[in-house]
Amino acid sequence: MSVTPVITLVNLTPHAVIVLDENGEVIVCIQASGTIARLVETVAEAPEVLGVPGVTVALGPIDGLPDQVDGTTYVVSMPLLMGMRAAGIDRPDCVYPFGQVRDDQGRIIGCRSFARIT
C-alpha cells in the first residue's frame, strides 16, 4: 500500500488561489497567508518613447519568501517565479497558478493546475 505524502500549501499571493477541475468544480481553495512574496523593484527615469514617459525597472531581492521547509510548497506569482529563475534561483518548493479559468465577464476565477518553471 502506498502512502501519499502530506504537503502543506502556503499561499504567498495577495488573494485566494482556487483550483478548478474540468467541470468547474473546486478542487482546492488556498486562502492568502497574509505574507506576500514579491520582487523588490527599483525604478529610475528613462527617455520618453513617442512622448510617453519611460522608466527602467531593476529587479532586486525577493521579499517575503520563507526558507524552504520539508513538506511545504509555496504558491507564488508567475512574475516572481520567472524573476527567480532569471536570477538563477532554483526553488522547487515554489509553484504558480497555471491555466487560468475565466468567467463570462473575462474575470479570472481560478486555475487548472500549479506550474514550476524549468
Secondary structure as GFF3:
##gff-version 3
##sequence-region A 1 118
A	DSSP	beta_strand	8	11	.	.	.	ID=ss1
A	DSSP	beta_strand	17	20	.	.	.	ID=ss2
A	DSSP	beta_strand	26	30	.	.	.	ID=ss3
A	DSSP	beta_strand	38	49	.	.	.	ID=ss4
A	DSSP	beta_strand	52	63	.	.	.	ID=ss5
A	DSSP	beta_strand	72	75	.	.	.	ID=ss6
A	DSSP	alpha_helix	78	86	.	.	.	ID=ss7
A	DSSP	beta_strand	94	102	.	.	.	ID=ss8
A	DSSP	beta_strand	108	115	.	.	.	ID=ss9
###
